[in-house]
Amino acid sequence: MLDQMQVTTPAHALSSLTSSYSIGPIDPMQITPVRVHLVTGEECSLLVPVQLPPSFLTDPACKQGYEWGYLDGELEAEWSVARVVNWTYYTLDDELSDAQAWETLGLHLPAWIVGWVLGDLARLAGTERTLALVGLAHLCFLLPFLSFSLYVPTANKARALPRRNGWH
């Protein structure tokens, strides 16, 4: 059982500081379960961070994202805590750094990404709730560092988050 784990994550490309936190018991008051209906007719319960702006959940791209994550997700119950934390960070990093994704979804991309992560974590919660809560805790940690509405990558702009140095 997970009691506590120290995590260090680069906070933001514009800052040279590194932030760290400990994953421990998750305060249930920081999570709102939201029942959603999927295109398949299934219903699932998303675990939504209370600090997530409501506009994300009302964005149609978020619905597409959580359906994609829930129905075709990547997370597996046999993953480790470290792998779930890395997946959460690098999913945000990779998608926010993808110029083609910005061209396709425009300013709806952040809502799609967060929806995808929430859907994937909801699917994982069905078999491994502790790992899903670890991913959710890491998402909660990362949300304040992301300036979703201000960042659109181009060939000449810096990335929103530091590039990964390999994982898996």
C-alpha angles and dihedrals in degrees: 000000000000113000101161140339129185113230127187118194132174102252103210139335091241090058127062090204124106121214127208136187140170122247108221136133108348116229106238088211088069093061130065117194110221120192111217134181118230128214088252091062092253121129124219137179115236117204101223124192110236090228092060108111110249089231088072093061093046093050110102088221089063089056090050089048097050092045090052092047095046097044100035104020128156103215117106130197091233092060119113126242090253092052093051091049091049092046091053093051097042094045088059092041097048097045096043088051095051110103091193091055089052090050091050100043102019114190089351091071096091091053090049092050094048089046090051092051092046092049093048091048091048090054091047091049088064091067106016112023095173092057091046090052090050090055090046091050090053091048089051089051093050100044096079091052095055118089095196098169096049104046126083113154124229130172090266101043129091119249122261092232130022116271116257121252095216131294141183 
